[in-house]
Amino acid sequence: MATSRRPSPWLVAAVAVGAALLIVWRATGLLHGLALALVAASGIVAGWVDAYERRLPDVLILPLYPIVGALVVASGDSDRMIRSVVLAAAAFILFGLGCAAGQMGFGDVKLAGLLALVLAWGDWRTAVFALVATVVVGGGQAAIVILMGHKDFPYGPAILGGAAAALAFGPFAA
């Protein structure tokens, strides 16, 4: 169910500034910062599209896979490369099972894999924390939606919120 409502420019600006501050704080280097910035910019737009139109546009998500992958490779750190690919594949499979069960859309699967790719670059705990935070944020969202008498909701914003929470609070959980 799409709507003609649009997000407040102030809210979009606040989210963008918050994302920028997290990137500056958590990036492991210039290439990782660039990857986080690209994913954040795309994610902010994709999250609002999903919230208002119930879809995560492939045009915002899919082109980032080879770009982020190339940046991980350019970092030259084989441990980070392996960790990023393994956790991205694990997220893709885990969320794919949720999609196969009819609990989320395939756009959510693609978004989760991309976020795992860029988050695992920093460390595996951040990617795992993002998964747990996504479940918490999504569960809270589900409870509110059910209390409002609705049956479905876009999960992309919960996935993005989980990723942001992992960047913000992950270092304190270690």
Secondary structure, DSSP 8 states (H G I E B T S, - for coil): ---S----HHHHHHHHHHHHHHHHHH-SSHHHHHHHHHHHHHHHHHHHHHHHHS---HHHHTTHHHHHHHHHHHHT-HHHHHHHHHHHHHHHHHHHHHHHTTSS-HHHHHHHHHHHHHHHHH-HHHHHHHHHHHHHHHHHHHHHHHHTT------HHHHHHHHHHHHHHHHHH-
